[in-house]
Amino acid sequence: MAASSTLDPVASKVGSTLDSARQTARSARETVEEGRRALPKLKGDARKAFDDGVDQLRHQARDAADQAGDQFDTAKLYMVERVQERPMTATLAALGAGFVLGLLFAGGRR
């Protein structure tokens, strides 16, 4: 009888440990199921965030292109005005730039 009474507390602890392990396994299964249920919503949220980011980048690129076009138009008007003010100076400047570029390109052939 002495051995039986000594093993009773051990058996009791083994039983409570098994119950605790079963509860932990149940909790883990529930957590996995919650994750599986939440996955489609998370996927949709991620897709929406990605689409919103793409739309924002598209909008910013369009704004930058519009601004660059406006600046190009302004520069073109400025050049036309300067050429109309001093046509001979503009012609000589263009000829000089063409001559320098020609020398640079021809220098690589020699």
ROVEX-439447 format. One record per residue: residue number from 0; x, y, z of N, C-alpha, C in turn. Coordinates in Angstrom, 3 decimals, padded with zeros to 6 digits. Atoms other than C-alpha are relative to their C-alpha. Layout:
+-----+----------+----------+----------+----------+----------+----------+----------+----------+----------+
|   k |     n_c1 |     n_c2 |     n_c3 |    ca_c1 |    ca_c2 |    ca_c3 |     c_c1 |     c_c2 |     c_c3 |
+-----+----------+----------+----------+----------+----------+----------+----------+----------+----------+
| NUM |        X |        Y |        Z |        X |        Y |        Z |        X |        Y |        Z |
...
+-----+----------+----------+----------+----------+----------+----------+----------+----------+----------+
# end
This chain:
+-----+----------+----------+----------+----------+----------+----------+----------+----------+----------+
|   k |     n_c1 |     n_c2 |     n_c3 |    ca_c1 |    ca_c2 |    ca_c3 |     c_c1 |     c_c2 |     c_c3 |
+-----+----------+----------+----------+----------+----------+----------+----------+----------+----------+
|   0 |  000.783 | -001.199 |  000.000 |  000.000 |  000.000 |  000.000 |  000.833 |  001.275 |  000.000 |
|   1 | -000.853 | -001.169 | -000.093 |  002.827 |  002.346 |  000.629 |  000.402 |  000.491 | -001.392 |
|   2 | -000.383 | -000.393 |  001.363 |  003.862 |  002.289 | -003.050 | -001.175 |  000.650 | -000.713 |
|   3 |  001.194 | -000.550 |  000.642 |  000.309 |  002.973 | -004.181 | -000.271 |  001.412 |  000.481 |
|   4 |  000.261 | -001.336 | -000.521 | -000.068 |  005.961 | -001.898 |  001.083 |  000.985 | -000.429 |
|   5 | -001.063 | -000.878 |  000.472 |  003.275 |  007.358 | -003.065 | -000.217 |  000.361 | -001.460 |
|   6 |  000.211 | -000.252 |  001.417 |  002.256 |  007.101 | -006.723 | -001.253 |  000.832 | -000.265 |
|   7 |  001.224 | -000.771 |  000.213 | -001.116 |  008.793 | -006.266 |  000.264 |  001.469 | -000.345 |
|   8 | -000.260 | -001.391 |  000.385 |  000.262 |  012.377 | -006.284 |  000.651 |  000.107 | -001.388 |
|   9 | -000.657 | -000.008 |  001.303 |  002.441 |  011.522 | -009.294 | -001.042 | -000.225 | -001.098 |
|  10 |  001.053 |  000.295 |  000.977 | -000.551 |  010.036 | -011.156 | -000.923 |  001.209 | -000.145 |
|  11 |  000.836 | -001.195 |  000.052 | -002.579 |  013.099 | -010.260 |  000.664 |  001.099 | -000.827 |
|  12 | -000.733 | -001.012 |  000.766 |  000.128 |  015.395 | -011.666 |  000.075 | -000.378 | -001.476 |
|  13 | -000.022 |  000.452 |  001.394 |  000.371 |  013.276 | -014.824 | -001.356 |  000.292 | -000.645 |
|  14 |  001.342 | -000.267 |  000.521 | -003.388 |  013.575 | -015.254 | -000.212 |  001.480 | -000.269 |
|  15 |  000.183 | -001.439 |  000.211 | -003.352 |  017.344 | -014.811 |  000.890 |  000.504 | -001.136 |
|  16 | -000.887 | -000.374 |  001.105 | -000.386 |  017.626 | -017.202 | -000.629 | -000.386 | -001.332 |
|  17 |  000.678 |  000.430 |  001.219 | -002.307 |  015.610 | -019.815 | -001.188 |  000.903 | -000.317 |
|  18 |  001.124 | -000.919 |  000.218 | -005.367 |  017.806 | -019.329 |  000.493 |  001.351 | -000.527 |
|  19 | -000.583 | -001.273 |  000.432 | -003.208 |  020.903 | -019.724 |  000.488 | -000.097 | -001.450 |
|  20 | -000.480 |  000.196 |  001.376 | -001.620 |  019.480 | -022.897 | -001.181 | -000.055 | -000.966 |
|  21 |  001.185 |  000.066 |  000.861 | -005.066 |  018.698 | -024.346 | -000.591 |  001.404 | -000.205 |
|  22 |  000.516 | -001.362 |  000.084 | -006.240 |  022.236 | -023.572 |  000.884 |  000.861 | -000.909 |
|  23 | -000.935 | -000.745 |  000.851 | -003.114 |  023.673 | -025.211 | -000.192 | -000.376 | -001.467 |
|  24 |  000.216 |  000.459 |  001.377 | -003.680 |  021.534 | -028.321 | -001.315 |  000.555 | -000.538 |
|  25 |  001.289 | -000.557 |  000.401 | -007.340 |  022.656 | -028.432 |  000.142 |  001.493 | -000.334 |
|  26 | -000.213 | -001.433 |  000.229 | -006.277 |  026.288 | -028.148 |  000.785 |  000.236 | -001.291 |
|  27 | -000.783 | -000.135 |  001.233 | -003.716 |  025.818 | -030.910 | -000.869 | -000.252 | -001.222 |
|  28 |  000.901 |  000.280 |  001.121 | -006.344 |  024.277 | -033.221 | -000.958 |  001.172 | -000.225 |
|  29 |  000.909 | -001.142 |  000.120 | -008.728 |  027.151 | -032.486 |  000.718 |  001.215 | -000.607 |
|  30 | -000.782 | -001.111 |  000.530 | -005.986 |  029.685 | -033.209 |  000.268 | -000.185 | -001.488 |
|  31 | -000.236 |  000.284 |  001.413 | -005.173 |  027.994 | -036.511 | -001.280 |  000.234 | -000.797 |
|  32 |  001.279 | -000.210 |  000.696 | -008.849 |  028.006 | -037.477 | -000.338 |  001.487 | -000.103 |
|  33 |  000.223 | -001.441 |  000.057 | -009.151 |  031.688 | -036.582 |  000.876 |  000.639 | -001.081 |
|  34 | -000.910 | -000.502 |  001.033 | -006.129 |  032.365 | -038.780 | -000.516 | -000.330 | -001.396 |
|  35 |  000.548 |  000.394 |  001.306 | -007.683 |  030.438 | -041.666 | -001.222 |  000.829 | -000.363 |
|  36 |  001.189 | -000.812 |  000.265 | -010.918 |  032.363 | -041.301 |  000.376 |  001.452 | -000.309 |
|  37 | -000.404 | -001.396 |  000.183 | -009.078 |  035.708 | -041.170 |  000.804 |  000.204 | -001.290 |
|  38 | -000.869 | -000.115 |  001.168 | -006.878 |  034.957 | -044.200 | -000.663 |  000.689 | -001.196 |
|  39 |  000.595 | -000.705 |  001.148 | -009.370 |  036.010 | -046.930 | -000.149 |  001.508 |  000.234 |
|  40 |  000.129 | -001.433 | -000.288 | -010.011 |  039.344 | -045.194 |  001.364 |  000.675 | -000.065 |
|  41 | -001.342 | -000.572 |  000.058 | -006.283 |  039.951 | -044.762 |  000.471 |  000.109 | -001.447 |
|  42 | -000.383 | -000.025 |  001.408 | -005.747 |  039.073 | -048.410 | -000.695 |  001.166 | -000.716 |
|  43 |  000.737 | -001.112 |  000.604 | -008.458 |  041.534 | -049.455 |  000.541 |  001.345 |  000.439 |
|  44 | -000.561 | -001.258 | -000.505 | -007.034 |  044.254 | -047.219 |  001.350 |  000.311 | -000.646 |
|  45 | -001.307 | -000.201 |  000.617 | -003.539 |  043.735 | -048.631 | -000.160 |  000.403 | -001.460 |
|  46 |  000.242 | -000.323 |  001.408 | -004.869 |  043.831 | -052.187 | -000.477 |  001.451 | -000.147 |
|  47 |  000.521 | -001.368 |  000.044 | -006.770 |  047.058 | -051.478 |  001.120 |  001.006 |  000.272 |
|  48 | -001.111 | -000.902 | -000.319 | -003.695 |  048.675 | -049.905 |  000.955 |  000.100 | -001.190 |
|  49 | -000.873 | -000.004 |  001.169 | -001.596 |  047.655 | -052.917 | -000.617 |  000.827 | -001.130 |
|  50 |  000.684 | -000.747 |  001.061 | -004.171 |  049.001 | -055.382 | -000.028 |  001.497 |  000.296 |
|  51 | -000.004 | -001.411 | -000.381 | -004.423 |  052.265 | -053.438 |  001.373 |  000.624 | -000.222 |
|  52 | -001.359 | -000.494 |  000.205 | -000.636 |  052.637 | -053.519 |  000.308 |  000.198 | -001.476 |
|  53 | -000.221 | -000.124 |  001.440 | -000.543 |  052.010 | -057.261 | -000.747 |  001.210 | -000.554 |
|  54 |  000.773 | -001.161 |  000.459 | -003.300 |  054.568 | -057.838 |  000.675 |  001.306 |  000.404 |
|  55 | -000.671 | -001.214 | -000.473 | -001.444 |  057.131 | -055.742 |  001.261 |  000.272 | -000.826 |
|  56 | -001.201 | -000.189 |  000.820 |  001.799 |  056.542 | -057.667 | -000.361 |  000.441 | -001.417 |
|  57 |  000.439 | -000.374 |  001.337 | -000.059 |  056.789 | -060.963 | -000.391 |  001.478 | -000.029 |
|  58 |  000.420 | -001.403 | -000.088 | -001.579 |  060.107 | -059.864 |  001.217 |  000.921 |  000.111 |
|  59 | -001.198 | -000.818 | -000.170 |  001.808 |  061.469 | -058.749 |  000.806 |  000.066 | -001.295 |
|  60 | -000.735 |  000.009 |  001.262 |  003.431 |  060.407 | -062.028 | -000.692 |  000.893 | -001.026 |
|  61 |  000.750 | -000.850 |  000.925 |  000.669 |  062.113 | -063.996 |  000.238 |  001.473 |  000.326 |
|  62 | -000.257 | -001.392 | -000.406 |  001.151 |  065.315 | -061.975 |  001.408 |  000.438 | -000.403 |
|  63 | -001.378 | -000.339 |  000.355 |  004.922 |  065.214 | -062.522 |  000.144 |  000.181 | -001.508 |
|  64 | -000.057 | -000.130 |  001.458 |  004.465 |  064.671 | -066.259 | -000.653 |  001.303 | -000.455 |
|  65 |  000.662 | -001.260 |  000.347 |  002.032 |  067.583 | -066.452 |  000.885 |  001.198 |  000.321 |
|  66 | -000.879 | -001.098 | -000.404 |  004.433 |  069.826 | -064.572 |  001.202 |  000.104 | -000.933 |
|  67 | -001.139 | -000.020 |  000.925 |  007.354 |  068.799 | -066.800 | -000.425 |  000.547 | -001.359 |
|  68 |  000.501 | -000.526 |  001.269 |  005.236 |  069.504 | -069.877 | -000.185 |  001.506 |  000.051 |
|  69 |  000.172 | -001.448 | -000.161 |  004.363 |  072.952 | -068.559 |  001.348 |  000.723 | -000.024 |
|  70 | -001.325 | -000.612 | -000.022 |  008.026 |  073.714 | -067.865 |  000.643 | -000.029 | -001.383 |
|  71 | -000.531 |  000.093 |  001.356 |  008.979 |  072.509 | -071.344 | -000.636 |  001.073 | -000.893 |
|  72 |  000.684 | -001.036 |  000.791 |  006.343 |  074.787 | -072.893 |  000.534 |  001.391 |  000.324 |
|  73 | -000.542 | -001.292 | -000.415 |  007.658 |  077.725 | -070.867 |  001.392 |  000.213 | -000.591 |
|  74 | -001.351 | -000.107 |  000.549 |  011.230 |  077.012 | -071.963 | -000.049 |  000.210 | -001.511 |
|  75 |  000.138 | -000.154 |  001.451 |  010.128 |  076.701 | -075.595 | -000.400 |  001.443 | -000.349 |
|  76 |  000.413 | -001.392 |  000.240 |  008.353 |  080.075 | -075.434 |  001.158 |  000.969 |  000.230 |
|  77 | -001.152 | -000.846 | -000.311 |  011.442 |  081.646 | -073.860 |  000.995 | -000.025 | -001.158 |
|  78 | -000.957 |  000.123 |  001.105 |  013.675 |  080.297 | -076.638 | -000.526 |  000.705 | -001.258 |
|  79 |  000.577 | -000.647 |  001.184 |  011.301 |  081.472 | -079.374 |  000.106 |  001.513 |  000.130 |
|  80 | -000.093 | -001.446 | -000.212 |  011.217 |  084.965 | -077.867 |  001.433 |  000.488 | -000.189 |
|  81 | -001.395 | -000.412 |  000.116 |  015.026 |  085.121 | -077.621 |  000.466 | -000.060 | -001.455 |
|  82 | -000.390 |  000.102 |  001.410 |  015.449 |  083.935 | -081.217 | -000.627 |  001.131 | -000.801 |
|  83 |  000.659 | -001.089 |  000.716 |  012.931 |  086.509 | -082.419 |  000.643 |  001.348 |  000.332 |
|  84 | -000.654 | -001.244 | -000.391 |  014.716 |  089.269 | -080.469 |  001.340 |  000.160 | -000.703 |
|  85 | -001.356 | -000.055 |  000.576 |  018.183 |  088.399 | -081.815 |  000.217 | -001.211 | -000.916 |
|  86 | -000.115 |  001.167 |  000.883 |  017.987 |  086.062 | -084.800 |  001.439 | -000.307 | -000.426 |
|  87 | -001.374 |  000.246 |  000.434 |  021.615 |  086.536 | -085.893 |  000.824 | -000.642 |  001.113 |
|  88 | -000.723 |  000.570 | -001.138 |  023.006 |  085.799 | -082.415 | -000.410 | -001.456 |  000.213 |
|  89 |  000.493 |  001.373 | -000.179 |  020.812 |  082.683 | -082.117 |  000.527 | -000.911 | -001.094 |
|  90 | -000.513 |  000.802 |  001.108 |  021.912 |  081.461 | -085.556 |  001.478 | -000.305 |  000.191 |
|  91 | -001.432 |  000.230 | -000.237 |  025.592 |  081.928 | -084.745 |  000.233 | -000.955 |  001.175 |
|  92 | -000.133 |  000.901 | -001.148 |  025.157 |  080.194 | -081.389 | -000.317 | -001.430 | -000.418 |
|  93 |  000.355 |  001.342 |  000.458 |  023.456 |  077.234 | -083.081 |  001.095 | -000.569 | -000.898 |
|  94 | -001.087 |  000.459 |  000.864 |  026.188 |  077.030 | -085.729 |  001.237 | -000.373 |  000.821 |
|  95 | -001.146 |  000.293 | -000.859 |  028.885 |  077.183 | -083.054 | -000.184 | -001.302 |  000.764 |
|  96 |  000.268 |  001.243 | -000.735 |  027.233 |  074.436 | -081.007 |  000.089 | -001.198 | -000.946 |
|  97 | -000.084 |  001.090 |  000.979 |  026.877 |  072.287 | -084.145 |  001.433 | -000.295 | -000.386 |
|  98 | -001.407 |  000.186 |  000.346 |  030.528 |  072.846 | -085.032 |  000.740 | -000.748 |  001.109 |
|  99 | -000.658 |  000.664 | -001.142 |  031.710 |  071.844 | -081.529 | -000.432 | -001.455 |  000.087 |
| 100 |  000.469 |  001.392 | -000.041 |  029.527 |  068.729 | -081.553 |  000.598 | -000.802 | -001.154 |
| 101 | -000.613 |  000.680 |  001.140 |  030.820 |  067.848 | -085.022 |  001.444 | -000.360 |  000.273 |
| 102 | -001.398 |  000.287 | -000.346 |  034.419 |  068.123 | -083.800 |  000.101 | -001.134 |  001.024 |
| 103 | -000.025 |  001.059 | -001.016 |  033.652 |  065.948 | -080.795 | -000.292 | -001.365 | -000.613 |
| 104 |  000.354 |  001.288 |  000.623 |  032.023 |  063.237 | -082.909 |  001.076 | -000.442 | -000.999 |
| 105 | -001.024 |  000.334 |  000.977 |  034.686 |  063.400 | -085.624 |  001.314 | -000.372 |  000.680 |
| 106 | -001.243 |  000.297 | -000.720 |  037.494 |  063.272 | -083.054 |  000.109 | -001.462 |  000.371 |
| 107 | -000.028 |  001.418 | -000.364 |  036.537 |  059.705 | -082.129 |  000.336 | -000.893 | -001.195 |
| 108 | -000.258 |  000.810 |  001.197 |  037.021 |  058.514 | -085.743 |  001.482 | -000.001 | -000.393 |
| 109 | -001.412 | -000.113 |  000.426 |  040.644 |  059.586 | -086.121 |  000.874 | -000.947 |  000.713 |
+-----+----------+----------+----------+----------+----------+----------+----------+----------+----------+
# end
